[in-house]
Amino acid sequence: MTQHPISQKWPSKDPSVLQLYSFPTPNGVKVSIALEEMGIPYEAHTVTLSDADVKSPEFLALNPNNKIPAIIDPNGPDGEVSLFESGAILIYLAEKSGKFIGKTAAEKATVIQWLMFQMGGLGPMFGQMGFFIKFAGSEWEDKRPQQRYVDEAKRLLNVLNGELSERDWIAGDYSIADMAIGPWLNALNFYGAKDAVDWDSYPNVAAYLDRFMARPAVKKGLTVPPRTPV
């Protein structure tokens, strides 16, 4: 671990524990929430979204795709493990801890199914919608791109609302799928997009998000790592 190039820019205080390189975005906090829920010892490093961080040689040595989060686990099943992509990290941590991924092969498949729903749908579509509502895309006079993503966000929320009509968590028991979905639902507040998607039309989703946000590990994970390096 101490020999990895990333240690030159983000030195570890305790290289014997899992090292998290992240920033408190929806994708970033998925992993910090999971680590808190699973009780896995870890050390968090603030990697800002600036090119000076995510495109630095040190970070690219860990994640050539220059996106947070990424981890190095010195206590992997076959030695040190380094990973990027939040969904892959969630699966790895769940299997490492034996928690939040189902007890049978069928349950595991269902959890991963809904994790992929977030990775391939909810996250990308909400992120694009946020660009067109809150960020530079909001300045475009042509509102067709914005409406495209708003409509897709509504469709995805309707899927969730139906699935949550008879259960508290998306895959049955609370799982890494919820840890992935919850932060992206919460991002609608950041994007100022709740009115655009008619949030009140999805009461099951709203109640689900309230349950998620009330969990102590979620409250802690949402603040890790701090936006300003300490």
C-alpha positions as CSV (number, residue, x, y, z in Angstrom):
1,M,0.0,0.0,0.0
2,T,2.7,2.5,1.0
3,Q,4.4,1.8,-2.4
4,H,1.3,2.8,-4.5
5,P,1.8,6.1,-6.3
6,I,-1.4,7.5,-4.8
7,S,0.2,7.5,-1.4
8,Q,2.5,10.2,-2.5
9,K,-0.4,12.7,-2.9
10,W,-2.7,11.2,-0.3
11,P,-0.5,9.6,2.4
12,S,-2.2,7.2,4.7
13,K,-2.1,7.5,8.5
14,D,-2.9,3.8,8.9
15,P,-2.1,1.7,5.8
16,S,-3.3,-1.4,7.5
17,V,-7.0,-0.4,6.9
18,L,-9.0,0.1,3.7
19,Q,-8.2,3.4,2.0
20,L,-11.1,5.3,0.4
21,Y,-10.4,8.0,-2.1
22,S,-13.6,9.9,-2.7
23,F,-15.7,13.1,-2.6
24,P,-19.2,13.4,-1.1
25,T,-21.1,13.2,-4.4
26,P,-24.0,10.6,-4.9
27,N,-21.5,8.1,-6.3
28,G,-18.9,8.8,-3.7
29,V,-21.1,8.5,-0.6
30,K,-22.4,5.1,-1.7
31,V,-19.1,3.6,-0.6
32,S,-18.7,5.6,2.6
33,I,-22.3,4.6,3.6
34,A,-21.5,1.0,2.8
35,L,-18.3,1.1,4.9
36,E,-20.2,2.6,7.8
37,E,-23.1,0.1,7.5
38,M,-20.7,-2.9,7.3
39,G,-18.4,-1.7,10.1
40,I,-15.3,-2.1,8.0
41,P,-12.4,0.0,9.3
42,Y,-11.3,2.6,6.7
43,E,-9.4,5.8,6.2
44,A,-11.0,8.4,3.9
45,H,-9.1,10.8,1.7
46,T,-10.7,13.8,0.0
47,V,-10.2,13.7,-3.7
48,T,-11.8,16.9,-5.2
49,L,-13.3,16.9,-8.6
50,S,-10.7,19.3,-9.9
51,D,-8.3,18.1,-12.7
52,A,-5.5,18.7,-10.2
53,D,-6.8,15.7,-8.2
54,V,-8.7,13.3,-10.4
55,K,-6.4,13.8,-13.4
56,S,-3.2,13.7,-11.4
57,P,-0.8,10.9,-12.2
58,E,-1.2,9.6,-8.6
59,F,-4.9,9.2,-8.9
60,L,-4.8,7.9,-12.5
61,A,-2.5,5.2,-11.2
62,L,-5.5,3.9,-9.2
63,N,-8.3,4.8,-11.5
64,P,-7.4,5.4,-15.2
65,N,-11.0,6.6,-15.7
66,N,-10.3,9.6,-13.4
67,K,-13.6,9.3,-11.4
68,I,-14.2,9.0,-7.7
69,P,-14.6,6.8,-5.7
70,A,-11.8,4.3,-5.6
71,I,-10.4,2.1,-2.9
72,I,-7.3,0.1,-1.9
73,D,-7.9,-2.7,0.5
74,P,-4.7,-4.2,2.0
75,N,-6.8,-7.0,3.5
76,G,-8.3,-8.5,0.3
77,P,-9.1,-12.2,-0.1
78,D,-5.9,-12.8,-2.0
79,G,-3.8,-9.8,-0.8
80,E,-4.2,-6.1,-1.6
81,V,-7.1,-5.2,-3.8
82,S,-7.6,-1.9,-5.7
83,L,-10.9,-1.0,-7.3
84,F,-12.8,1.8,-9.0
85,E,-16.4,2.1,-10.1
86,S,-18.8,2.5,-7.2
87,G,-21.0,-0.5,-8.1
88,A,-18.1,-2.9,-8.3
89,I,-16.8,-1.5,-5.0
90,L,-20.2,-2.1,-3.3
91,I,-20.3,-5.7,-4.5
92,Y,-16.8,-6.3,-3.3
93,L,-17.5,-4.8,0.1
94,A,-20.7,-6.8,0.5
95,E,-19.0,-10.0,-0.3
96,K,-16.1,-9.2,1.9
97,S,-18.4,-8.4,4.9
98,G,-21.0,-11.1,4.1
99,K,-23.7,-8.4,4.5
100,F,-26.3,-6.6,2.5
101,I,-26.1,-8.7,-0.7
102,G,-28.7,-11.4,0.1
103,K,-28.4,-14.9,1.7
104,T,-29.1,-17.0,-1.4
105,A,-27.9,-16.9,-5.0
106,A,-31.4,-15.8,-6.0
107,E,-31.4,-13.0,-3.4
108,K,-27.9,-11.9,-4.5
109,A,-29.1,-11.7,-8.2
110,T,-32.0,-9.5,-7.2
111,V,-29.8,-7.2,-5.2
112,I,-27.4,-6.9,-8.1
113,Q,-30.3,-6.4,-10.5
114,W,-31.4,-3.3,-8.6
115,L,-27.8,-2.1,-8.2
116,M,-27.5,-2.2,-12.0
117,F,-30.8,-0.3,-12.3
118,Q,-29.1,2.5,-10.4
119,M,-25.8,2.3,-12.2
120,G,-27.3,2.2,-15.7
121,G,-30.4,4.2,-15.3
122,L,-31.1,6.3,-12.2
123,G,-27.6,7.7,-11.8
124,P,-26.8,8.6,-15.4
125,M,-30.3,10.0,-16.1
126,F,-30.5,12.0,-12.9
127,G,-27.0,13.3,-13.5
128,Q,-27.8,14.5,-17.0
129,M,-31.1,16.1,-15.7
130,G,-29.1,17.9,-13.1
131,F,-26.8,19.3,-15.7
132,F,-29.7,20.7,-17.6
133,I,-31.6,22.1,-14.6
134,K,-28.8,23.3,-12.3
135,F,-25.6,23.6,-14.2
136,A,-24.5,24.9,-17.6
137,G,-27.2,23.1,-19.5
138,S,-29.8,25.2,-17.8
139,E,-28.7,28.2,-20.0
140,W,-29.6,26.5,-23.2
141,E,-32.6,28.1,-24.9
142,D,-33.7,24.7,-26.4
143,K,-35.4,22.9,-23.6
144,R,-35.8,19.6,-25.4
145,P,-32.6,18.0,-23.9
146,Q,-33.8,19.0,-20.4
147,Q,-37.2,17.6,-21.0
148,R,-35.8,14.3,-22.3
149,Y,-34.0,13.7,-19.0
150,V,-36.9,15.0,-16.9
151,D,-39.2,12.5,-18.6
152,E,-36.8,9.6,-18.2
153,A,-36.3,10.5,-14.5
154,K,-40.1,10.5,-14.0
155,R,-40.3,7.1,-15.7
156,L,-37.6,5.7,-13.4
157,L,-39.2,7.2,-10.3
158,N,-42.5,5.6,-11.3
159,V,-40.8,2.2,-11.6
160,L,-39.4,2.6,-8.1
161,N,-42.7,3.8,-6.7
162,G,-44.5,0.7,-8.0
163,E,-41.9,-1.6,-6.7
164,L,-41.9,0.0,-3.2
165,S,-45.7,-0.2,-2.8
166,E,-45.4,-3.5,-0.8
167,R,-41.9,-3.4,0.7
168,D,-39.6,-1.1,2.6
169,W,-36.4,-1.8,0.6
170,I,-36.0,-2.3,-3.1
171,A,-34.6,-5.8,-3.1
172,G,-36.5,-7.1,0.0
173,D,-34.0,-6.7,2.9
174,Y,-31.9,-3.5,3.1
175,S,-29.0,-4.0,0.8
176,I,-26.2,-2.4,-1.3
177,A,-28.9,-1.6,-3.9
178,D,-30.5,0.8,-1.4
179,M,-27.1,2.3,-0.6
180,A,-26.7,3.0,-4.3
181,I,-30.3,4.3,-5.0
182,G,-30.8,6.5,-1.9
183,P,-28.0,9.0,-2.5
184,W,-29.2,9.6,-6.1
185,L,-32.8,10.2,-4.9
186,N,-31.4,12.6,-2.3
187,A,-29.5,14.4,-5.1
188,L,-32.8,15.7,-6.4
189,N,-32.6,18.3,-3.6
190,F,-29.2,19.4,-4.6
191,Y,-30.2,19.7,-8.3
192,G,-33.4,21.6,-7.3
193,A,-35.3,19.1,-9.4
194,K,-38.1,17.9,-7.2
195,D,-40.7,20.1,-8.7
196,A,-39.6,19.2,-12.2
197,V,-40.1,15.5,-11.6
198,D,-43.4,16.0,-9.6
199,W,-41.9,14.5,-6.5
200,D,-45.2,14.4,-4.6
201,S,-46.4,11.9,-7.3
202,Y,-44.2,9.2,-5.8
203,P,-45.2,8.8,-2.1
204,N,-43.6,5.3,-1.8
205,V,-40.3,6.7,-3.0
206,A,-40.5,9.7,-0.7
207,A,-41.2,7.4,2.3
208,Y,-38.3,5.1,1.1
209,L,-35.9,8.1,1.0
210,D,-37.0,9.1,4.5
211,R,-36.3,5.6,5.8
212,F,-32.9,5.7,4.1
213,M,-31.9,9.1,5.4
214,A,-32.8,8.2,9.0
215,R,-30.2,5.5,9.2
216,P,-27.3,6.5,11.4
217,A,-24.7,5.0,9.0
218,V,-26.2,7.0,6.2
219,K,-26.1,10.2,8.1
220,K,-22.4,9.6,8.8
221,G,-21.5,8.3,5.3
222,L,-23.0,11.4,3.6
223,T,-20.4,13.6,5.2
224,V,-17.4,11.3,4.4
225,P,-14.9,12.4,3.2
226,P,-15.2,16.1,4.1
227,R,-15.4,18.4,1.1
228,T,-12.3,20.2,2.4
229,P,-9.3,18.0,3.1
230,V,-8.3,17.8,6.7
